[in-house]
């Protein structure tokens, strides 16, 4: 009996996975994190969501010979300031092989695909190995397209990889979900027609350990980020772009991250003097753990399409605990404190937003 078989048979593989979950809880109890019951309740729910994300990525959908496009982040799994305007789709790949994507473009406003190597489970990184967006995508008259993923160039639509590529991430970004149609996309390995092999003890042992590392590392990574923002409350400065892109950020996006903390009678004004030429932009409110607030039931973000602009072409947005009856209100959804994210997508220049705290009663004036 191999060591992996013994670990699975005896239950040690599962016990160590559970121990890692317990260890991840230390991130919620950090001295530099808020200690109120509400924030901690959201923190432990966040860990339960990371557990689901880790198990889906590394246990359910972790066969690069038979990749599956699944949603790694959505309404109830949220990681690293997930964009409320996005549908995220992910697949595990192996850069030593070729893959074929087939799809229908739909009418979604922005579509991008990136291959990467590394992961939060092993080195906190997702280093880009190839990128393709809709500006460079060749689409047939009927809206169909085909893309080859490979480490060597291919004719037509080609998404590069290298021999160490491990994952594919697709972002579908909407300006108006109600009127836009998402792209329909599938992926398959180009040189394989067999069926998957049955699960083995060695595979389960390895995948549980990797999922555990992902959960622990992801919880630590974004807890570190959130803690770093607390030093400058109610500001929204440019983020470290190299860092954002090294952990999987879209190379077309310029990011801002910040922290808000507002009393019941206060609001935060976020102003952009002018909107440069760009594909898109948005502002969102997140909780302390950098999960987007529940956009299913609250207006927690505004984008290029939904914003109301000033006469001078700029935009003023208001983060407040209740509706002040002014344009571009973002609801804190019961959160006294949390984090913020602003994005320029494909901007020709970056006009930095400014912020200031005002009394709620003074907003209309």
FISEZA-217242 format. One line per field, with one value per residue (C-alpha): chain; x, y, z; residue in one letter. Coordinates in nm, 3 decimals. Each point is the difference from the previous one (the first is absolute). Example, Ala and Ser with C-alpha at 12.3 -4.5 7.8 and 13.67 -1.06 7.14 Angstrom:
2
unit <- [A, A];
X <- [1.230, 0.137];
Y <- [-0.450, 0.344];
Z <- [0.780, -0.066];
code <- [A, S];
***
This chain:
365
unit <- [A, A, A, A, A, A, A, A, A, A, A, A, A, A, A, A, A, A, A, A, A, A, A, A, A, A, A, A, A, A, A, A, A, A, A, A, A, A, A, A, A, A, A, A, A, A, A, A, A, A, A, A, A, A, A, A, A, A, A, A, A, A, A, A, A, A, A, A, A, A, A, A, A, A, A, A, A, A, A, A, A, A, A, A, A, A, A, A, A, A, A, A, A, A, A, A, A, A, A, A, A, A, A, A, A, A, A, A, A, A, A, A, A, A, A, A, A, A, A, A, A, A, A, A, A, A, A, A, A, A, A, A, A, A, A, A, A, A, A, A, A, A, A, A, A, A, A, A, A, A, A, A, A, A, A, A, A, A, A, A, A, A, A, A, A, A, A, A, A, A, A, A, A, A, A, A, A, A, A, A, A, A, A, A, A, A, A, A, A, A, A, A, A, A, A, A, A, A, A, A, A, A, A, A, A, A, A, A, A, A, A, A, A, A, A, A, A, A, A, A, A, A, A, A, A, A, A, A, A, A, A, A, A, A, A, A, A, A, A, A, A, A, A, A, A, A, A, A, A, A, A, A, A, A, A, A, A, A, A, A, A, A, A, A, A, A, A, A, A, A, A, A, A, A, A, A, A, A, A, A, A, A, A, A, A, A, A, A, A, A, A, A, A, A, A, A, A, A, A, A, A, A, A, A, A, A, A, A, A, A, A, A, A, A, A, A, A, A, A, A, A, A, A, A, A, A, A, A, A, A, A, A, A, A, A, A, A, A, A, A, A, A, A, A, A, A, A, A, A, A, A, A, A, A, A, A, A, A, A, A, A, A, A, A, A];
X <- [0.000, 0.138, 0.030, -0.286, -0.221, 0.079, -0.072, -0.338, -0.089, 0.087, -0.174, 0.318, -0.051, -0.342, 0.112, 0.284, -0.241, -0.227, 0.298, 0.088, -0.355, 0.033, 0.336, -0.151, -0.232, 0.298, -0.030, -0.341, 0.139, 0.296, 0.078, 0.003, -0.351, -0.326, -0.122, -0.372, -0.239, -0.139, 0.339, 0.109, -0.324, 0.062, 0.359, -0.096, -0.260, 0.279, 0.213, -0.288, -0.016, 0.375, -0.038, -0.256, 0.223, 0.303, -0.185, -0.152, 0.333, 0.225, -0.228, -0.297, 0.146, 0.372, 0.059, 0.181, -0.063, -0.376, -0.035, -0.333, -0.092, -0.156, -0.065, 0.272, -0.163, -0.364, -0.284, 0.095, 0.372, 0.190, 0.377, 0.222, -0.250, -0.191, -0.160, -0.385, -0.007, 0.181, -0.069, 0.323, 0.079, 0.303, 0.154, 0.309, 0.241, 0.347, 0.228, 0.165, -0.320, -0.227, -0.360, -0.288, -0.261, -0.324, -0.260, -0.272, 0.095, -0.336, -0.027, 0.184, 0.189, 0.352, 0.154, 0.355, 0.194, 0.329, 0.216, 0.226, 0.246, 0.031, -0.286, -0.093, 0.045, 0.370, 0.149, -0.280, 0.049, -0.187, 0.256, -0.141, 0.121, -0.244, -0.280, -0.277, -0.293, -0.296, 0.182, 0.231, -0.249, -0.102, -0.374, -0.200, -0.313, -0.221, 0.182, 0.198, 0.371, 0.274, 0.321, 0.305, 0.193, 0.357, 0.363, 0.076, -0.165, -0.313, -0.182, -0.317, -0.101, 0.289, 0.023, 0.364, 0.116, 0.341, 0.099, -0.081, -0.347, -0.255, -0.324, -0.230, -0.211, -0.276, -0.162, -0.333, -0.066, -0.347, -0.108, -0.368, -0.068, -0.370, 0.058, 0.328, 0.036, 0.294, 0.241, -0.045, 0.339, 0.133, 0.353, 0.156, 0.345, 0.076, 0.187, -0.200, -0.318, 0.000, -0.195, 0.135, 0.166, -0.163, 0.106, 0.305, 0.116, 0.311, -0.207, -0.236, 0.285, 0.181, -0.311, -0.126, 0.339, 0.005, -0.354, 0.100, 0.299, -0.220, -0.249, 0.266, 0.207, -0.295, -0.139, 0.341, 0.068, -0.312, -0.003, 0.347, -0.131, -0.299, 0.214, 0.237, -0.288, -0.113, 0.291, -0.168, -0.376, -0.247, 0.259, 0.018, 0.362, 0.146, 0.087, 0.334, -0.075, 0.284, -0.130, -0.360, 0.102, 0.231, -0.296, -0.218, -0.125, -0.103, 0.293, -0.251, -0.109, 0.146, -0.107, -0.065, -0.065, -0.099, -0.171, -0.310, -0.126, -0.307, -0.213, -0.377, -0.022, 0.287, 0.038, 0.297, 0.015, 0.207, 0.057, 0.164, 0.074, -0.037, -0.042, 0.284, -0.049, -0.036, -0.173, -0.169, 0.032, -0.172, -0.001, -0.111, -0.038, 0.137, 0.005, 0.318, 0.097, -0.010, -0.320, -0.233, -0.311, -0.315, -0.079, -0.303, -0.196, 0.194, 0.135, 0.365, 0.169, -0.024, 0.159, 0.049, -0.352, -0.198, 0.163, -0.165, 0.259, 0.038, -0.040, 0.379, 0.045, 0.125, -0.177, -0.075, -0.085, -0.130, 0.059, -0.254, -0.192, -0.337, -0.133, 0.074, -0.215, 0.294, 0.154, 0.247, -0.072, 0.187, -0.162, 0.227, -0.252, 0.029, 0.381, 0.155, 0.338, 0.136, 0.217, -0.041, 0.118, 0.005, 0.105, 0.091, -0.029, 0.193, 0.044, 0.220, 0.099, -0.076, -0.194, 0.031, -0.320, -0.008, -0.190, -0.134, -0.223, -0.308, -0.300, -0.294, -0.229, 0.217, 0.001, -0.270, 0.174];
Y <- [0.000, 0.340, 0.287, 0.185, -0.308, -0.035, 0.370, -0.024, -0.336, 0.121, 0.336, 0.206, 0.178, 0.121, 0.082, 0.217, 0.179, 0.075, 0.118, 0.244, 0.139, 0.059, 0.168, 0.233, 0.129, 0.175, 0.262, 0.102, 0.041, 0.217, 0.294, 0.236, -0.103, 0.137, -0.198, 0.076, -0.298, 0.108, 0.019, -0.328, -0.172, 0.108, -0.115, -0.354, -0.013, 0.116, -0.295, -0.237, 0.151, -0.038, -0.364, -0.050, 0.183, -0.208, -0.330, 0.088, 0.113, -0.273, -0.299, 0.023, 0.174, -0.071, -0.228, 0.191, -0.289, 0.063, 0.369, 0.142, 0.369, 0.077, 0.319, 0.051, 0.318, 0.100, 0.123, -0.226, -0.059, 0.330, 0.044, 0.309, 0.274, -0.211, 0.222, 0.012, 0.070, -0.326, -0.360, -0.182, -0.337, -0.213, -0.324, -0.195, -0.058, -0.143, 0.214, -0.309, -0.075, 0.184, 0.100, 0.122, 0.255, 0.029, 0.264, 0.244, 0.362, 0.126, 0.371, 0.026, 0.329, -0.125, -0.345, -0.093, -0.323, -0.054, -0.307, -0.006, -0.204, -0.023, 0.012, 0.134, -0.357, -0.012, 0.349, 0.259, 0.077, -0.039, 0.118, 0.078, -0.225, 0.116, 0.251, 0.052, 0.241, 0.072, 0.279, -0.264, -0.286, -0.109, -0.077, -0.154, 0.165, -0.228, 0.103, -0.322, -0.016, -0.255, 0.058, -0.221, -0.003, -0.122, 0.072, 0.029, 0.253, -0.104, 0.164, 0.195, 0.069, -0.107, 0.029, -0.059, -0.226, -0.124, -0.344, 0.099, 0.149, -0.138, 0.189, 0.196, 0.286, 0.164, 0.329, 0.100, 0.360, 0.150, 0.360, -0.101, -0.363, 0.039, 0.079, -0.179, -0.367, -0.191, -0.189, -0.378, -0.168, -0.357, -0.140, -0.336, -0.143, -0.011, -0.331, -0.226, -0.197, -0.252, 0.016, 0.106, -0.260, -0.095, 0.186, -0.135, 0.042, 0.182, 0.255, 0.065, 0.029, 0.254, 0.199, 0.031, 0.130, 0.253, 0.116, 0.050, 0.211, 0.208, 0.075, 0.093, 0.210, 0.183, 0.090, 0.136, 0.186, 0.215, 0.046, 0.150, 0.229, 0.117, 0.067, 0.213, 0.225, 0.082, 0.241, 0.247, -0.018, 0.147, 0.035, -0.177, 0.010, -0.187, -0.356, -0.166, -0.096, -0.249, -0.179, 0.000, -0.149, -0.256, -0.154, -0.028, 0.353, 0.082, 0.178, 0.241, 0.123, 0.272, -0.063, 0.212, -0.145, 0.172, -0.028, 0.179, 0.056, 0.219, 0.105, -0.021, 0.374, -0.003, -0.073, -0.034, 0.201, -0.161, 0.240, -0.045, 0.333, -0.134, -0.334, -0.076, -0.212, -0.355, -0.330, 0.012, 0.101, -0.083, 0.061, -0.258, -0.033, -0.313, -0.134, -0.009, -0.339, 0.150, -0.176, 0.212, 0.086, -0.185, 0.156, -0.226, 0.210, 0.326, 0.268, -0.037, 0.100, 0.238, -0.023, 0.187, -0.086, 0.037, 0.322, 0.342, 0.254, 0.363, 0.274, 0.039, -0.369, -0.107, -0.228, 0.023, -0.318, -0.026, -0.286, 0.023, -0.218, 0.104, 0.157, 0.375, 0.065, 0.101, -0.156, -0.287, -0.123, -0.311, -0.184, -0.114, -0.284, 0.024, 0.030, 0.267, -0.085, -0.185, 0.033, 0.165, -0.078, 0.226, -0.118, 0.158, -0.257, 0.081, 0.367, 0.233, 0.174, -0.037, 0.279, -0.072, 0.020, 0.229, -0.057, 0.197, -0.076, 0.222, 0.008, -0.192, 0.296, 0.222, -0.224, 0.173, 0.335];
Z <- [0.000, -0.097, 0.247, -0.174, 0.021, 0.368, 0.065, -0.170, 0.154, 0.351, -0.039, 0.044, -0.334, 0.108, 0.354, -0.128, -0.236, 0.296, 0.206, -0.280, 0.005, 0.372, -0.053, -0.262, 0.271, 0.158, -0.278, 0.133, 0.352, -0.103, 0.228, -0.300, -0.112, 0.141, 0.301, -0.010, -0.027, -0.339, -0.174, 0.154, -0.100, -0.359, 0.035, 0.097, -0.276, -0.233, 0.111, -0.075, -0.349, -0.047, 0.101, -0.276, -0.248, 0.092, -0.022, -0.337, -0.145, 0.132, 0.063, -0.239, -0.307, 0.017, -0.298, -0.279, -0.239, 0.029, 0.088, 0.114, -0.009, 0.336, 0.199, 0.262, 0.132, -0.007, 0.223, 0.291, -0.056, 0.001, -0.013, -0.014, -0.089, -0.251, -0.264, 0.021, -0.376, -0.080, -0.078, 0.086, -0.159, 0.075, -0.125, 0.097, -0.290, -0.061, -0.218, -0.147, -0.192, -0.245, 0.070, -0.212, 0.112, -0.193, 0.064, -0.099, 0.062, 0.127, 0.076, 0.333, 0.002, 0.073, -0.032, 0.101, 0.046, 0.178, 0.056, 0.303, 0.202, 0.376, 0.246, 0.341, 0.123, -0.084, -0.027, 0.030, -0.371, -0.325, -0.255, -0.343, -0.282, -0.269, -0.054, -0.255, 0.011, -0.225, -0.186, -0.150, -0.025, -0.349, 0.003, -0.286, -0.141, 0.210, 0.320, 0.034, 0.072, 0.061, 0.195, 0.033, 0.327, -0.038, 0.078, -0.374, -0.234, -0.189, -0.295, 0.071, 0.356, 0.225, 0.379, 0.099, 0.280, 0.107, 0.123, 0.361, -0.064, 0.245, -0.037, -0.229, 0.135, -0.206, 0.096, -0.152, 0.105, -0.036, -0.006, 0.022, 0.088, -0.078, -0.368, -0.084, -0.091, 0.149, -0.222, -0.018, 0.035, 0.022, 0.022, -0.082, -0.031, -0.374, -0.009, 0.229, -0.052, 0.285, 0.325, 0.342, 0.218, 0.332, 0.314, 0.182, 0.358, -0.122, -0.193, 0.291, 0.250, -0.219, -0.089, 0.357, 0.109, -0.286, 0.077, 0.365, -0.101, -0.231, 0.278, 0.254, -0.241, -0.154, 0.341, 0.103, -0.324, -0.001, 0.378, -0.045, -0.275, 0.203, 0.307, -0.208, -0.114, 0.356, 0.045, -0.238, 0.061, -0.247, -0.275, -0.337, -0.123, -0.298, 0.090, -0.067, -0.360, -0.027, 0.310, -0.127, -0.333, 0.161, 0.185, -0.308, -0.073, -0.358, -0.174, -0.160, 0.344, 0.223, 0.360, 0.309, 0.346, 0.323, 0.337, 0.126, 0.352, 0.041, 0.295, -0.036, -0.080, -0.253, -0.371, -0.229, -0.323, -0.276, -0.289, -0.341, -0.164, -0.353, -0.173, -0.245, -0.309, 0.129, -0.059, 0.339, 0.364, 0.325, 0.374, 0.254, 0.376, 0.168, 0.352, 0.207, -0.145, -0.351, -0.104, -0.213, 0.199, -0.099, -0.338, -0.040, 0.249, 0.047, -0.233, 0.098, -0.325, -0.292, -0.344, -0.326, -0.114, 0.324, 0.124, -0.026, -0.115, 0.098, -0.259, -0.016, -0.089, 0.339, 0.243, 0.372, 0.191, 0.355, 0.243, 0.283, 0.244, -0.145, -0.318, 0.003, -0.306, -0.221, -0.311, 0.014, 0.351, 0.114, 0.289, 0.286, 0.053, 0.377, 0.007, 0.219, -0.148, -0.301, -0.308, -0.340, -0.352, -0.306, -0.349, -0.331, -0.282, -0.315, 0.096, -0.204, 0.324, 0.367, 0.170, 0.369, 0.208, 0.303, 0.325, 0.293, 0.296, 0.039, 0.229, -0.138, 0.065, -0.222, -0.307, -0.199, 0.046];
code <- [X, X, X, X, X, X, X, X, X, X, X, X, X, X, X, X, X, X, X, X, X, X, X, X, X, X, X, X, X, X, X, X, X, X, X, X, X, X, X, X, X, X, X, X, X, X, X, X, X, X, X, X, X, X, X, X, X, X, X, X, X, X, X, X, X, X, X, X, X, X, X, X, X, X, X, X, X, X, X, X, X, X, X, X, X, X, X, X, X, X, X, X, X, X, X, X, X, X, X, X, X, X, X, X, X, X, X, X, X, X, X, X, X, X, X, X, X, X, X, X, X, X, X, X, X, X, X, X, X, X, X, X, X, X, X, X, X, X, X, X, X, X, X, X, X, X, X, X, X, X, X, X, X, X, X, X, X, X, X, X, X, X, X, X, X, X, X, X, X, X, X, X, X, X, X, X, X, X, X, X, X, X, X, X, X, X, X, X, X, X, X, X, X, X, X, X, X, X, X, X, X, X, X, X, X, X, X, X, X, X, X, X, X, X, X, X, X, X, X, X, X, X, X, X, X, X, X, X, X, X, X, X, X, X, X, X, X, X, X, X, X, X, X, X, X, X, X, X, X, X, X, X, X, X, X, X, X, X, X, X, X, X, X, X, X, X, X, X, X, X, X, X, X, X, X, X, X, X, X, X, X, X, X, X, X, X, X, X, X, X, X, X, X, X, X, X, X, X, X, X, X, X, X, X, X, X, X, X, X, X, X, X, X, X, X, X, X, X, X, X, X, X, X, X, X, X, X, X, X, X, X, X, X, X, X, X, X, X, X, X, X, X, X, X, X, X, X, X, X, X, X, X, X, X, X, X, X, X, X, X, X, X, X, X, X];
***
